[in-house]
Amino acid sequence: MSHYLVQAAFTPESWATMVKNPQDRIAAVTPVVQNLGGKIECGYMAFGEWDIVAIIDLPDNVSAAAFAIAVASAGAMKAFRTTPLMDASDAQAAMRKAQSVGYEPPG
Protein backbone atom coordinates (compact mmCIF):
# COMPACT_ATOMS: atom_id res chain seq x y z
CA MET A 1 0.00 0.00 0.00
CA SER A 2 1.13 3.52 -0.76
CA HIS A 3 0.44 6.37 1.63
CA TYR A 4 -0.93 9.77 0.62
CA LEU A 5 -1.54 13.03 2.42
CA VAL A 6 -4.86 14.44 1.20
CA GLN A 7 -5.77 18.07 1.83
CA ALA A 8 -9.07 19.59 0.78
CA ALA A 9 -10.86 22.92 1.05
CA PHE A 10 -14.64 23.20 0.67
CA THR A 11 -16.44 25.73 -1.49
CA PRO A 12 -18.65 28.27 0.31
CA GLU A 13 -21.67 26.40 -1.05
CA SER A 14 -20.45 23.15 0.53
CA TRP A 15 -20.00 24.91 3.87
CA ALA A 16 -23.51 26.37 3.63
CA THR A 17 -24.90 22.89 3.04
CA MET A 18 -23.00 21.46 6.02
CA VAL A 19 -24.11 24.31 8.29
CA LYS A 20 -27.71 23.38 7.47
CA ASN A 21 -26.98 19.64 7.69
CA PRO A 22 -23.80 18.88 9.74
CA GLN A 23 -22.05 15.73 8.57
CA ASP A 24 -18.86 13.72 9.02
CA ARG A 25 -17.18 13.97 5.61
CA ILE A 26 -14.37 11.61 6.63
CA ALA A 27 -16.98 8.89 7.27
CA ALA A 28 -18.74 9.83 4.03
CA VAL A 29 -15.66 9.23 1.87
CA THR A 30 -14.49 6.10 3.70
CA PRO A 31 -16.55 3.75 1.44
CA VAL A 32 -15.14 5.52 -1.64
CA VAL A 33 -11.59 4.88 -0.47
CA GLN A 34 -12.51 1.28 0.37
CA ASN A 35 -13.96 0.82 -3.14
CA LEU A 36 -10.50 1.71 -4.45
CA GLY A 37 -8.91 -0.97 -2.25
CA GLY A 38 -7.67 1.48 0.37
CA LYS A 39 -8.34 2.78 3.85
CA ILE A 40 -8.22 6.07 5.70
CA GLU A 41 -5.50 5.87 8.35
CA CYS A 42 -6.64 9.09 9.98
CA GLY A 43 -8.60 12.15 8.99
CA TYR A 44 -9.30 15.49 10.60
CA MET A 45 -11.32 18.62 10.05
CA ALA A 46 -9.06 21.64 10.26
CA PHE A 47 -9.14 25.39 9.93
CA GLY A 48 -6.85 27.59 7.91
CA GLU A 49 -5.98 26.91 4.29
CA TRP A 50 -7.30 23.31 4.37
CA ASP A 51 -10.64 22.17 5.79
CA ILE A 52 -9.83 18.44 5.78
CA VAL A 53 -6.52 16.64 6.11
CA ALA A 54 -6.16 12.86 5.95
CA ILE A 55 -3.61 10.11 5.56
CA ILE A 56 -4.97 7.58 3.09
CA ASP A 57 -3.54 4.21 2.09
CA LEU A 58 -4.23 3.21 -1.51
CA PRO A 59 -2.84 0.42 -3.69
CA ASP A 60 -1.14 2.72 -6.23
CA ASN A 61 -0.94 6.12 -7.90
CA VAL A 62 -3.74 5.25 -10.33
CA SER A 63 -6.10 4.66 -7.40
CA ALA A 64 -4.96 7.91 -5.74
CA ALA A 65 -5.55 9.79 -8.99
CA ALA A 66 -8.98 8.18 -9.38
CA PHE A 67 -9.93 9.35 -5.89
CA ALA A 68 -8.70 12.89 -6.61
CA ILE A 69 -10.56 13.01 -9.94
CA ALA A 70 -13.79 11.72 -8.38
CA VAL A 71 -13.65 14.33 -5.61
CA ALA A 72 -12.64 17.19 -7.94
CA SER A 73 -15.32 16.36 -10.50
CA ALA A 74 -18.09 16.63 -7.89
CA GLY A 75 -17.47 20.37 -7.52
CA ALA A 76 -17.72 20.52 -3.71
CA MET A 77 -14.07 21.46 -3.20
CA LYS A 78 -12.37 24.73 -4.10
CA ALA A 79 -8.97 23.05 -3.70
CA PHE A 80 -7.73 19.47 -3.40
CA ARG A 81 -4.15 18.27 -3.01
CA THR A 82 -2.70 14.76 -2.93
CA THR A 83 0.89 14.29 -1.75
CA PRO A 84 2.56 10.88 -2.07
CA LEU A 85 4.34 9.93 1.16
CA MET A 86 7.29 7.62 1.84
CA ASP A 87 8.69 6.22 5.05
CA ALA A 88 12.20 7.02 6.31
CA SER A 89 13.76 3.87 4.85
CA ASP A 90 12.45 4.67 1.35
CA ALA A 91 13.67 8.26 1.73
CA GLN A 92 17.14 6.99 2.70
CA ALA A 93 17.16 4.63 -0.28
CA ALA A 94 16.32 7.60 -2.52
CA MET A 95 19.17 9.60 -0.96
CA ARG A 96 21.61 6.74 -1.60
CA LYS A 97 20.40 6.43 -5.18
CA ALA A 98 20.77 10.19 -5.66
CA GLN A 99 24.50 9.83 -4.93
CA SER A 100 25.06 8.06 -8.23
CA VAL A 101 22.74 9.80 -10.69
CA GLY A 102 25.34 12.32 -11.87
CA TYR A 103 23.38 15.54 -11.47
CA GLU A 104 25.43 18.72 -11.85
CA PRO A 105 24.03 22.04 -10.59
CA PRO A 106 24.10 25.12 -12.83
CA GLY A 107 27.35 27.05 -12.93
DSSP file (Angstrom, degrees, kcal/mol; ACC not computed):
  #  RESIDUE AA STRUCTURE BP1 BP2  ACC     N-H-->O    O-->H-N    N-H-->O    O-->H-N    TCO  KAPPA ALPHA  PHI   PSI    X-CA   Y-CA   Z-CA
    1    1 A M              0   0    0      0, 0.0     2,-0.3     0, 0.0    59,-0.1   0.000 360.0 360.0 360.0 141.0    0.0    0.0    0.0
    2    2 A S  E     -A   58   0A   0     56,-3.2    56,-2.6    84,-0.0     2,-0.4  -0.786 360.0-133.5-100.6 148.6    1.1    3.5   -0.8
    3    3 A H  E     -AB  57  85A   0     82,-0.6    82,-2.8    -2,-0.3     2,-0.4  -0.815  21.6-173.8-106.5 142.9    0.4    6.4    1.6
    4    4 A Y  E     -AB  56  84A   0     52,-2.2    52,-2.8    -2,-0.4     2,-0.6  -0.998  22.5-139.4-137.7 138.1   -0.9    9.8    0.6
    5    5 A L  E     -AB  55  83A   0     78,-2.9    78,-2.8    -2,-0.4     2,-0.5  -0.876  26.1-164.3 -90.7 123.1   -1.5   13.0    2.4
    6    6 A V  E     -AB  54  82A   0     48,-3.0    48,-2.2    -2,-0.6     2,-0.4  -0.943   9.1-178.1-112.9 130.3   -4.9   14.4    1.2
    7    7 A Q  E     +AB  53  81A   0     74,-2.6    74,-3.1    -2,-0.5     2,-0.3  -0.992   6.5 177.7-127.6 135.2   -5.8   18.1    1.8
    8    8 A A  E     -AB  52  80A   0     44,-2.3    43,-2.2    -2,-0.4    44,-2.1  -0.989  17.9-159.3-141.7 147.1   -9.1   19.6    0.8
    9    9 A A  E     - B   0  79A   0     70,-2.6    69,-2.8    -2,-0.3    70,-1.5  -0.995  22.6-132.3-127.1 127.9  -10.9   22.9    1.0
   10   10 A F  E     - B   0  77A   0     -2,-0.4    67,-0.3    67,-0.3    66,-0.1  -0.361  18.8-115.7 -75.5 153.3  -14.6   23.2    0.7
   11   11 A T     >  -     0   0    0     65,-2.1     4,-2.0     1,-0.1     5,-0.2  -0.447  33.1-107.5 -74.8 161.1  -16.4   25.7   -1.5
   12   12 A P  H  > S+     0   0    0      0, 0.0     4,-2.4     0, 0.0     5,-0.2   0.869 122.3  56.1 -57.8 -35.4  -18.6   28.3    0.3
   13   13 A E  H  > S+     0   0    0      2,-0.2     4,-2.1     1,-0.2     5,-0.1   0.891 105.3  50.7 -64.7 -39.0  -21.7   26.4   -1.0
   14   14 A S  H  > S+     0   0    0      2,-0.2     4,-2.2     1,-0.2    -1,-0.2   0.913 110.5  49.4 -64.3 -42.0  -20.4   23.2    0.5
   15   15 A W  H  X S+     0   0    0     -4,-2.0     4,-2.2     2,-0.2    -2,-0.2   0.911 108.7  52.9 -62.8 -41.9  -20.0   24.9    3.9
   16   16 A A  H  X S+     0   0    0     -4,-2.4     4,-1.7     1,-0.2    -1,-0.2   0.906 109.6  49.3 -60.3 -40.8  -23.5   26.4    3.6
   17   17 A T  H  X S+     0   0    0     -4,-2.1     4,-2.0     1,-0.2    -1,-0.2   0.908 112.2  47.4 -63.8 -42.3  -24.9   22.9    3.0
   18   18 A M  H  < S+     0   0    0     -4,-2.2    -2,-0.2     2,-0.2    -1,-0.2   0.782 106.7  56.8 -74.6 -25.7  -23.0   21.5    6.0
   19   19 A V  H  < S+     0   0    0     -4,-2.2    -1,-0.2     1,-0.2    -2,-0.2   0.907 113.4  41.2 -66.5 -40.5  -24.1   24.3    8.3
   20   20 A K  H  < S+     0   0    0     -4,-1.7    -2,-0.2     1,-0.3    -1,-0.2   0.840 134.7  20.8 -72.5 -33.3  -27.7   23.4    7.5
   21   21 A N  S  < S-     0   0    0     -4,-2.0    -1,-0.3    -5,-0.1    -2,-0.2  -0.702  84.1-149.8-139.0  81.3  -27.0   19.6    7.7
   22   22 A P        +     0   0    0      0, 0.0     2,-0.3     0, 0.0    -3,-0.1  -0.211  26.9 171.0 -55.6 139.7  -23.8   18.9    9.7
   23   23 A Q        -     0   0    0     -5,-0.0     2,-1.0     0, 0.0     3,-0.1  -0.993  41.7-114.3-152.4 154.5  -22.1   15.7    8.6
   24   24 A D     >  -     0   0    0     -2,-0.3     4,-1.7     1,-0.2     0, 0.0  -0.802  28.2-175.4 -90.9  99.9  -18.9   13.7    9.0
   25   25 A R  H  > S+     0   0    0     -2,-1.0     4,-1.8     2,-0.2    -1,-0.2   0.775  81.0  60.2 -72.6 -25.7  -17.2   14.0    5.6
   26   26 A I  H  > S+     0   0    0      2,-0.2     4,-1.0     1,-0.2     3,-0.2   0.951 109.0  43.8 -63.5 -47.3  -14.4   11.6    6.6
   27   27 A A  H  4 S+     0   0    0      1,-0.2     3,-0.3     2,-0.2    -2,-0.2   0.865 110.5  57.5 -62.8 -35.8  -17.0    8.9    7.3
   28   28 A A  H  < S+     0   0    0     -4,-1.7     4,-0.3     1,-0.2    -1,-0.2   0.851 111.2  40.0 -66.9 -33.8  -18.7    9.8    4.0
   29   29 A V  H  X S+     0   0    0     -4,-1.8     4,-2.3    -3,-0.2     3,-0.2   0.573  91.3  89.4 -92.6  -8.2  -15.7    9.2    1.9
   30   30 A T  H  X S+     0   0    0     -4,-1.0     4,-2.5    -3,-0.3     5,-0.2   0.917  87.8  49.1 -55.5 -46.6  -14.5    6.1    3.7
   31   31 A P  H  > S+     0   0    0      0, 0.0     4,-2.3     0, 0.0    -1,-0.2   0.855 108.9  54.6 -62.4 -31.9  -16.6    3.8    1.4
   32   32 A V  H  > S+     0   0    0     -4,-0.3     4,-0.9    -3,-0.2    -2,-0.2   0.939 110.1  45.2 -64.7 -46.6  -15.1    5.5   -1.6
   33   33 A V  H ><>S+     0   0    0     -4,-2.3     5,-2.4     1,-0.2     3,-0.7   0.906 112.5  51.9 -63.1 -41.4  -11.6    4.9   -0.5
   34   34 A Q  H ><5S+     0   0    0     -4,-2.5     3,-1.9     1,-0.2    -1,-0.2   0.867 102.7  58.9 -63.3 -36.6  -12.5    1.3    0.4
   35   35 A N  H 3<5S+     0   0    0     -4,-2.3    -1,-0.2     1,-0.3    -2,-0.2   0.764 103.9  53.0 -63.0 -24.2  -14.0    0.8   -3.1
   36   36 A L  T <<5S-     0   0    0     -4,-0.9    -1,-0.3    -3,-0.7    -2,-0.2   0.349 127.0-102.1 -90.5   5.2  -10.5    1.7   -4.4
   37   37 A G  T < 5S+     0   0    0     -3,-1.9    -3,-0.2     1,-0.3     2,-0.1   0.670  87.7 104.9  84.8  18.0   -8.9   -1.0   -2.2
   38   38 A G      < -     0   0    0     -5,-2.4     2,-0.3    -6,-0.1    -1,-0.3  -0.456  54.1-142.0-118.9-170.6   -7.7    1.5    0.4
   39   39 A K  E     -C   57   0A   0     18,-2.0    18,-3.1    -2,-0.1     2,-0.7  -0.986  23.1-114.2-151.7 155.1   -8.3    2.8    3.8
   40   40 A I  E     -C   56   0A   0     -2,-0.3    16,-0.2    16,-0.2     3,-0.1  -0.836  22.0-169.1 -91.8 115.2   -8.2    6.1    5.7
   41   41 A E  E    S-     0   0A   0     14,-2.2     2,-0.3    -2,-0.7    -1,-0.2   0.941  71.8 -22.4 -67.8 -47.7   -5.5    5.9    8.3
   42   42 A C  E     -C   55   0A   0     13,-1.3    13,-2.6    -3,-0.1     2,-0.3  -0.972  62.2-170.7-159.7 152.7   -6.6    9.1   10.0
   43   43 A G  E     -C   54   0A   0     -2,-0.3     2,-0.3    11,-0.2    11,-0.3  -0.993   4.7-174.7-151.5 143.6   -8.6   12.2    9.0
   44   44 A Y  E     -C   53   0A   0      9,-3.2     9,-2.5    -2,-0.3     2,-0.3  -0.981  26.1-127.2-139.2 146.6   -9.3   15.5   10.6
   45   45 A M  E     +C   52   0A   0     -2,-0.3     2,-0.3     7,-0.2     7,-0.3  -0.713  41.7 177.8 -81.7 146.7  -11.3   18.6   10.1
   46   46 A A        -     0   0    0      5,-2.7     2,-0.3    -2,-0.3     0, 0.0  -0.855  24.7-130.7-141.3 173.1   -9.1   21.6   10.3
   47   47 A F        +     0   0    0     -2,-0.3     2,-0.4     5,-0.0     3,-0.2  -0.965  67.7  48.6-131.2 156.0   -9.1   25.4    9.9
   48   48 A G  S    S-     0   0    0     -2,-0.3    -2,-0.1     1,-0.2     0, 0.0  -0.953 118.7 -14.8 117.4-144.5   -6.8   27.6    7.9
   49   49 A E  S    S+     0   0    0     -2,-0.4     2,-0.4     1,-0.1    -1,-0.2   0.853 132.2  47.3 -64.9 -35.5   -6.0   26.9    4.3
   50   50 A W        -     0   0    0     -3,-0.2   -41,-0.2     1,-0.1     3,-0.1  -0.901  57.4-167.3-114.9 137.0   -7.3   23.3    4.4
   51   51 A D  S    S+     0   0    0    -43,-2.2    -5,-2.7    -2,-0.4     2,-0.4   0.743  80.7  29.0 -90.3 -28.1  -10.6   22.2    5.8
   52   52 A I  E     -AC   8  45A   0    -44,-2.1   -44,-2.3    -7,-0.3     2,-0.4  -0.998  61.4-178.3-133.7 136.7   -9.8   18.4    5.8
   53   53 A V  E     +AC   7  44A   0     -9,-2.5    -9,-3.2    -2,-0.4     2,-0.3  -0.996  14.4 165.6-130.2 141.8   -6.5   16.6    6.1
   54   54 A A  E     -AC   6  43A   0    -48,-2.2   -48,-3.0    -2,-0.4     2,-0.6  -0.995  35.4-135.4-151.8 151.8   -6.2   12.9    5.9
   55   55 A I  E     -AC   5  42A   0    -13,-2.6   -14,-2.2    -2,-0.3   -13,-1.3  -0.970  34.0-173.5-106.5 120.8   -3.6   10.1    5.6
   56   56 A I  E     -AC   4  40A   0    -52,-2.8   -52,-2.2    -2,-0.6     2,-0.5  -0.947  18.4-147.6-121.5 135.0   -5.0    7.6    3.1
   57   57 A D  E     +AC   3  39A   0    -18,-3.1   -18,-2.0    -2,-0.4   -54,-0.2  -0.893  26.9 168.7 -98.6 126.4   -3.5    4.2    2.1
   58   58 A L  E     -A    2   0A   0    -56,-2.6   -56,-3.2    -2,-0.5   -20,-0.1  -0.949  43.7-115.9-135.2 156.5   -4.2    3.2   -1.5
   59   59 A P  S    S-     0   0    0      0, 0.0     2,-0.3     0, 0.0   -22,-0.1   0.826  85.4 -23.6 -62.7 -32.1   -2.8    0.4   -3.7
   60   60 A D  S  > S-     0   0    0    -58,-0.1     4,-1.9   -59,-0.1     5,-0.1  -0.963  71.1 -82.0-167.6 175.7   -1.1    2.7   -6.2
   61   61 A N  H  > S+     0   0    0     -2,-0.3     4,-2.8     1,-0.2     5,-0.2   0.824 120.8  59.4 -64.3 -32.7   -0.9    6.1   -7.9
   62   62 A V  H  > S+     0   0    0      2,-0.2     4,-2.4     1,-0.2    -1,-0.2   0.923 107.4  46.3 -62.7 -43.1   -3.7    5.2  -10.3
   63   63 A S  H  > S+     0   0    0      2,-0.2     4,-2.2     1,-0.2    -2,-0.2   0.902 112.5  50.4 -65.4 -40.9   -6.1    4.7   -7.4
   64   64 A A  H  X S+     0   0    0     -4,-1.9     4,-2.3     1,-0.2    -2,-0.2   0.912 112.0  47.7 -63.0 -42.2   -5.0    7.9   -5.7
   65   65 A A  H  X S+     0   0    0     -4,-2.8     4,-2.8     2,-0.2     5,-0.2   0.896 109.3  53.6 -65.3 -40.0   -5.6    9.8   -9.0
   66   66 A A  H  X S+     0   0    0     -4,-2.4     4,-2.5     2,-0.2    -2,-0.2   0.907 109.5  48.5 -61.2 -41.9   -9.0    8.2   -9.4
   67   67 A F  H  X S+     0   0    0     -4,-2.2     4,-2.4     2,-0.2     5,-0.2   0.943 112.7  47.8 -62.2 -47.7   -9.9    9.4   -5.9
   68   68 A A  H  X S+     0   0    0     -4,-2.3     4,-2.8     1,-0.2     5,-0.2   0.905 113.1  48.1 -60.8 -42.9   -8.7   12.9   -6.6
   69   69 A I  H  X S+     0   0    0     -4,-2.8     4,-2.6     2,-0.2    -1,-0.2   0.914 110.9  50.8 -65.3 -43.2  -10.6   13.0   -9.9
   70   70 A A  H  X S+     0   0    0     -4,-2.5     4,-0.7    -5,-0.2    -2,-0.2   0.925 114.9  43.0 -60.8 -44.9  -13.8   11.7   -8.4
   71   71 A V  H >X>S+     0   0    0     -4,-2.4     3,-0.9     1,-0.2     4,-0.5   0.943 115.9  47.6 -67.0 -47.2  -13.7   14.3   -5.6
   72   72 A A  H ><5S+     0   0    0     -4,-2.8     3,-1.1     1,-0.2    -2,-0.2   0.877 107.6  56.0 -62.8 -38.0  -12.6   17.2   -7.9
   73   73 A S  H 3<5S+     0   0    0     -4,-2.6    -1,-0.2     1,-0.2    -2,-0.2   0.698  95.5  66.7 -71.0 -17.6  -15.3   16.4  -10.5
   74   74 A A  H <<5S-     0   0    0     -3,-0.9    -1,-0.2    -4,-0.7    -2,-0.2   0.719  97.4-137.4 -76.4 -20.6  -18.1   16.6   -7.9
   75   75 A G  T <<5S+     0   0    0     -3,-1.1    -3,-0.1    -4,-0.5    -2,-0.1   0.538  71.0 113.9  81.3   6.7  -17.5   20.4   -7.5
   76   76 A A      < +     0   0    0     -5,-0.5   -65,-2.1   -66,-0.1     2,-0.4   0.587  64.6  69.3 -86.9 -10.1  -17.7   20.5   -3.7
   77   77 A M  E     -B   10   0A   0     -6,-0.3   -67,-0.3   -67,-0.3     3,-0.1  -0.881  55.8-164.8-112.0 139.1  -14.1   21.5   -3.2
   78   78 A K  E    S+     0   0A   0    -69,-2.8     2,-0.3    -2,-0.4   -68,-0.2   0.671  87.1  13.1 -89.0 -19.0  -12.4   24.7   -4.1
   79   79 A A  E     -B    9   0A   0    -70,-1.5   -70,-2.6     2,-0.0     2,-0.3  -0.984  63.1-179.8-153.8 147.0   -9.0   23.1   -3.7
   80   80 A F  E     -B    8   0A   0     -2,-0.3     2,-0.4   -72,-0.2   -72,-0.2  -0.967   5.7-175.2-150.4 129.3   -7.7   19.5   -3.4
   81   81 A R  E     -B    7   0A   0    -74,-3.1   -74,-2.6    -2,-0.3     2,-0.5  -0.992   8.3-166.8-132.8 134.8   -4.1   18.3   -3.0
   82   82 A T  E     -B    6   0A   0     -2,-0.4   -76,-0.2   -76,-0.2    -2,-0.0  -0.987   7.6-172.2-119.5 124.7   -2.7   14.8   -2.9
   83   83 A T  E     -B    5   0A   0    -78,-2.8   -78,-2.9    -2,-0.5     2,-0.1  -0.966  20.8-133.4-118.8 117.0    0.9   14.3   -1.8
   84   84 A P  E     -B    4   0A   0      0, 0.0     2,-0.3     0, 0.0   -80,-0.2  -0.451  26.8-154.5 -65.0 139.6    2.6   10.9   -2.1
   85   85 A L  E     -B    3   0A   0    -82,-2.8   -82,-0.6    -2,-0.1     2,-0.3  -0.836  11.7-168.1-115.5 153.2    4.3    9.9    1.2
   86   86 A M        -     0   0    0     -2,-0.3     2,-0.0   -84,-0.1   -84,-0.0  -0.986  22.9-116.8-137.2 151.6    7.3    7.6    1.8
   87   87 A D     >  -     0   0    0     -2,-0.3     4,-2.2     1,-0.1     3,-0.2  -0.275  39.1 -96.3 -79.9 172.6    8.7    6.2    5.0
   88   88 A A  H  > S+     0   0    0      1,-0.2     4,-2.5     2,-0.2     5,-0.2   0.844 122.2  54.6 -61.3 -36.4   12.2    7.0    6.3
   89   89 A S  H  > S+     0   0    0      2,-0.2     4,-2.1     1,-0.2    -1,-0.2   0.906 109.7  46.8 -67.9 -39.4   13.8    3.9    4.9
   90   90 A D  H  > S+     0   0    0     -3,-0.2     4,-2.2     2,-0.2    -2,-0.2   0.897 111.7  51.9 -65.9 -39.3   12.4    4.7    1.4
   91   91 A A  H  X S+     0   0    0     -4,-2.2     4,-2.1     2,-0.2    -2,-0.2   0.910 110.0  48.7 -62.7 -41.4   13.7    8.3    1.7
   92   92 A Q  H  X S+     0   0    0     -4,-2.5     4,-2.5     2,-0.2    -1,-0.2   0.889 109.2  52.5 -65.9 -38.6   17.1    7.0    2.7
   93   93 A A  H  X S+     0   0    0     -4,-2.1     4,-2.4     1,-0.2    -1,-0.2   0.899 109.3  50.1 -62.2 -39.9   17.2    4.6   -0.3
   94   94 A A  H  X S+     0   0    0     -4,-2.2     4,-2.2     2,-0.2    -2,-0.2   0.892 109.5  51.2 -64.9 -39.2   16.3    7.6   -2.5
   95   95 A M  H  X S+     0   0    0     -4,-2.1     4,-0.9     2,-0.2    -2,-0.2   0.911 110.9  48.0 -63.2 -42.7   19.2    9.6   -1.0
   96   96 A R  H >< S+     0   0    0     -4,-2.5     3,-0.7     1,-0.2     4,-0.4   0.916 112.3  49.0 -64.3 -41.9   21.6    6.7   -1.6
   97   97 A K  H >< S+     0   0    0     -4,-2.4     3,-1.4     1,-0.2     4,-0.3   0.865 103.7  61.0 -65.0 -35.6   20.4    6.4   -5.2
   98   98 A A  H >< S+     0   0    0     -4,-2.2     3,-1.0     1,-0.3     4,-0.4   0.771  90.9  70.3 -62.4 -25.7   20.8   10.2   -5.7
   99   99 A Q  T << S+     0   0    0     -4,-0.9    -1,-0.3    -3,-0.7     3,-0.2   0.796 105.8  37.2 -61.1 -27.7   24.5    9.8   -4.9
  100  100 A S  T <  S+     0   0    0     -3,-1.4    -1,-0.2    -4,-0.4    -2,-0.2   0.296  87.1  92.4-112.4   9.6   25.1    8.1   -8.2
  101  101 A V  S <  S-     0   0    0     -3,-1.0    -1,-0.1    -4,-0.3    -2,-0.1   0.704  84.8-129.3 -82.4 -16.6   22.7    9.8  -10.7
  102  102 A G        +     0   0    0     -4,-0.4     2,-0.2     1,-0.2    -3,-0.1   0.737  40.7 169.7  82.9  23.1   25.3   12.3  -11.9
  103  103 A Y        -     0   0    0     -5,-0.3    -1,-0.2     1,-0.0    -2,-0.1  -0.494  15.4-163.3 -70.9 136.0   23.4   15.5  -11.5
  104  104 A E        -     0   0    0     -2,-0.2     3,-0.1     0, 0.0    -1,-0.0  -0.986  15.2-131.5-118.9 127.6   25.4   18.7  -11.9
  105  105 A P        -     0   0    0      0, 0.0     0, 0.0     0, 0.0     0, 0.0  -0.313  39.8 -82.4 -71.7 160.8   24.0   22.0  -10.6
  106  106 A P              0   0    0      0, 0.0     0, 0.0     0, 0.0     0, 0.0  -0.270 360.0 360.0 -59.7 148.7   24.1   25.1  -12.8
  107  107 A G              0   0    0     -3,-0.1     0, 0.0     0, 0.0     0, 0.0   0.416 360.0 360.0 104.5 360.0   27.3   27.1  -12.9
